[in-house]
Amino acid sequence: MDRKVARIIEIEHQKRALAAEQLRLTAEIATDEYVATDLAMALQLSPSNAEDYVDWATRVETYFPDVIDAMAAGIISERSAHAIVDPTRFYPEELAQRVVSATLATAAGRTPQQLRRSSLGRLQRADPALHFLKREEARRNRKVVIYDEEDSMATLACQQPAEITQAMYTKIDRIAQQETKNGRTIDEVRADVMAGLILEDPKTAGLKPLIQVTVPITALLGVDERPGQLDAGQLIPAPVVRELMSHPGTVFHRLLTDEAGQLLEYSPEIYRPKADVDRFIRTRHRTCVMPCCSHPSRSCDIDHAVAWPEGKSTGTNLGPLDRKHHRYKHATKAKVTIADDGTTTLETRWGLTYTTKPEPVEEPPF
């Protein structure tokens, strides 16, 4: 088993190196407008996909060669390269290069989703005025769309600013948690609740959702324009945060952080974490602590790294695990340890060790 796992990892590194070589070669041959057509035929790609690939190869080789170097070294995949570079489009070239360089320096061991969020967050924090303009442009283009699915199903999607979308989901989830399942999964219940809210206007539609926004006090007071952050990780411009905070009935929770932006510790001595510890854990870790998992902590189990009562219900022994990873940990007897700052180390049954760090409450742009 160990040899097979090692071979899988080796193949992945080879694929990354080959993808880097392919990008460089594509950029080298992209000397005229017809190269995309040639590649479309050679690689069995649609014309639009071929044009996108040539544009991508040319851009990343011209402006971000260090990204291709990281692919060649096996540090990141091409998906991760896209995650780092794609958010920089429409931002000034110098800023884009600084952000890509800073994000690339922390790329090892991070998923494409984490890297995209990091790159986008750095851009938005470095140029809050442009972030606000782009956000307002996107808001003016919000819409509801429908996608046909297989098996006579369809998906209805509503584009809204992140803070409104989070509030909508929270309301749907709150109502769904109070519903009788009658054999339905919680996802099915949420889907039925959303349909009911739109079509039937149930009495429960008056419930006020709760969303969590972390915001620097300087931005709240109007001293600067540093963005706020939803618990799922999206940044929202400071003017939007101030508008949210001006609503009657808004509840404030003070979050104390250290110089690195990490939350400080609580220490209750009971098995089930108290509400304030639960909030602390879910705020410190926005996602499941398992490597490469982006499941939101708000719907994770809070698990003891060292089983209670040997392990206490404190921030140095508690972390969010989604249900699948919770079962995995116990079924495979994986060993988990959590440091004071929330850094989580996992040792698998195959002897492989992974380390994850909670993202800071506010990550600086550089």
N, C-alpha and C positions, 0 to 999 in steps of 0.2 A: 504493500500500500504506500509506504513512504517513497519508494522509487517512482511509483506512478504519479504521486503528487508533485514530486520534484520535476518529473518530465513535463507535466502540465504547465508548471511555472516556467520551465525552460522554453517550451513552445510559445508561450505568451510573450516572453521577451524577444524571441526571434520574430514573431509577428509584428511587434512594435518596431523593431529595427528595420524590417522589410518595408513597413508602411512609411517610415521616415525616408528610406531610400527612394521609394516610389514618389513621394512628394517632391523631393529634390530633383529627380529626373523629370518629372512633369513640369516643374517650374523652369527647368533648363530648356525644354523643347517648346515652351509656350512663347514662341516668337511671333506668332500672327494669330488672327482671329479664327482660323480654321482648325487649330489644334484640337479644340473641344470636339469638333465633328469627327476628326480622325480617332480620337480616344473613345468616343461613343461607340464607334463600330468595333474597335479593337477589344474593348472591355465589355461589350454588350450592355451599355448604359443608355438611358434615354438622353436625348439632346440636352434637356434642362439639367439632368444630373451630371452630365459630363461638363457642361459649362460651369456649374457650381463647383465641381471638383477642381477644374483648372483655375478658377478664380481663387479658391481656397489655397491651393498649392502655391500659387504665385504670391498671394498676400502673406502667408505665413513664412515663406522663404525670404521674402523681401524685407519684412518689418520685424519678424519674430524668429530669427534663425535659432535662437537658444531653445525654442519649443521643439524644433525638429531634433536638435541635439539631445534633448531629454527623452524624446521618443527612441532615438537610436541607441541610447544607453539603457533602454528598458524601464525608465523611471515612470513614464506616463504612456497611456495608450492614445490612439488618435481621437477617441471620444473625449478623453480628458483634455487633449490639445484644443479641441473645439470648445469645450466648456470654459477654458481659460481665455481664449482669443475672441470667440464670437461676441461676447458682451461688449467688447471695445469698439465695435463698429459704430460710426457716427460720433465717437468721442475724438478729441484732438489727438494727433499722432503721438506727440511727446508724452501726454498723459497715458495713452494706451500702452506705450512701451514700458513706462515705469510700473504700471499696474501689472502687466503681464510678467515682468521680471520679479516683482515682489510676490506674486501668487505662485509663480513657478518655483520659487525658493522653498515653499512650504508644500509642494505638490506630492511628495513621496508618501504613499500609503493612503491618500485621500481619493474619494470617489469622484466621478465627473459631476454629480450633483453638488457635492461639497465645494468643488473647485469653481463651478459656475457661480454659486452663491458668494464665494469669497471674492472672485474677480469683480462681479457686479457690485458687491458691497463696497469694495475699494473705490471703484469708479464713482459711485453715487456719493460717497463721503468726501472724495477729493474735489468733486465739482457739484455741490448741492444745487446750484442754480440751474445747471443743465439737466440734472436729474429731475427737478421740479418741472421744467419745460417739457421734457420727454414724457413725464407722467401725465401732465395735463393734455398733451397731444393724444396719448393713448386713451385717456379717459373720454375725450371727445369722440373717439372711434369705438366706444364700447357697444356691444351688441349681443343679441341672443341668436344662436345658430343651432341647427339640428343636423345630426349626422346619422345616416342610415347604417344599421349594423346587420349582422347575420341573424338568422332565425326570427325574422319579422320583429326585430327590436330596433330601437333608435336611441340616440343620446341627445339630450337637450343641454346645451352649454350656455352659460351666461357670463359675459366678460364684464367685470367690475373692478374698481380699485381694490387692492389687496385687503385693506382694512374692512371694506364692506363685504367682500367675499368671505373673510374669516368670520365676520359676525353672522352672515347667512348660514354658514356651515354649523357654527356653534348653536344657533337656534334650532336648526334641523336635528342636530345630534341630541340636544337637551330634550326635545319632544320625543325623539325616538327611544331614548333610554327609559321613558315613562310608559311607553306603549307595551301592550301585551304582544309577545312575539307570535304566538299561534303557529309555531313551526317555522317561522321565518328567521333568517340570519339578521344580524344588526344592520348589514348593508341593505338588505331588502326592506327593512323597516324604514331606514333613512330615505330610501327612494320613494316609498309609499307616503311618508310624511311630507316630502317635498311636493309630490303630486297633490296631496290634500291641501297644503298651504296655498297652492296656486288655484286649484279648481273648486275647493269647498269652503275656504275661509273658516277653519275650525276655531273654536273658542280659544284653544291653546295658542293661537297665532299671536296673542298679545304678550307672550313671554319676552322679556327683554334679554337679549344675549349678552354674554360677558366676553370681551376680548382683552388680551393683555398686551400692552405696549410699553416697552422699555425705552425711556427717553432721557438724554442728558438734561440735568436741571438748567444748564445754560441755554439750551434750545427752548425749553419750556418757558423760560423767562424772556426769550427774545434776544438774548445776548449774542447768539450765533445761530447758524442754520444746520447744525448737525442733525442727521435724520434720526427718527425713532425706529424701533424694531419690533415687529410682531413676534409672538412666541414661536411661530413656525419659521422665523428667520428672515422674512421679507422686510426690506427697509421701506419706510414711508417718509415723505418730505416733512421737514419741521413745521411748515405752515399747516399741513393736514393734521399733524399731531396736536398742535395748539387748538385747532378747530374742534377736534375730538374731545380734548380736555376741557373745553368750555361748556360742554353739554351738562345740563343739570343732572345731578345724581352720579357723576363720574367718581369712581373710587380710586384713590391713590395708594400704592404700596411702596414703601421705601426699600430699595435694594442697595445694600452696601457691597462694594467691590474692592478688590486690592488694586495695586498699580497696574497689573496686567489685564485688568478688566474681568477677573474671575470673581464669582460670588463667594462670600464668606460662609462660615459653617454654623449649623445648628446641632445640638446634641441631646435629644430626648433618649430615654432609656427604656422604651417600650417596644413591643414587637411591631405593631402597626404604626407607621409614622404618623405623627400629628399633622394636621392640615398645613401648618406653616412649613414643616419639613418637606411634606409632599410637594408644595409649591416651589420650595427651594430647589429640590432635586429636578423637577420638570423644567424649571427656568434655567438652571445651570446646564443641563443636558437637553438641548432642543430635540434631539433624536435618540433612538435606541443606542446604547453604548457599544453594541456589537460592531466590529469593523465592517465598513461598506454598507451599513444599514441606514436608511433615511426615514424610517418609520417615525412619525412625530411622537415625542415623549408624552404628549397629552393623553394618548390612548394606549400607553404602555403599562405593563405591570411594574411596580416598584419592588425590585428584588434585592435580597440580602446577598452580597458577595460571599461572605462567610455566614453559614446558616445560624439563625437565632436559636438558642440564646448565647452561643459562643460569640457570634457576631452581633453587635449592637445596631439599633435603628438610628444610625447617624449618617451624615453626609459622606464619611470615609468608608462606609460599608453598604451604601445604598446606591442603586443606579437603575435607570429605566431599561426594561427589556420588553420588546414586543412578544406576544404570546408564542409565536413560532420559535424565537430565540430563547425564550424562557424554558420551553420544553427541551430544546436542543441542549442547553446548558446542563440540565439535570439528567437527561437521557445519556449523554456522552461523558458525564462527570468532568466537564471542562472546568478549569480553575480560573477564577476571576478575582483580581485584587483591584482596589480603588485607592488612589493616593489622596492626600489632603486637598489637592487642587482639582480633583475629579478625574485625573488621568487614570484610565482603566486599562489593565493588562489582562489579556486572555491567553491561556495556554490550552491548546486543543489536545484531543486524545492522540493525535499524531505527533505531538511534541513541538508543533509550530506555535510561535508566540507572536501576538499582535498587540499593538498599543494604540488607543484612541484618546484624544484630548477633547474636552468640551470646548466649543467655540466661545471666545470671549463675549461678554455682553455687548461690548463695542469694540470691534476690530479696527485698528487704525488703517488708513488707506495705504500707507507705505511702511 
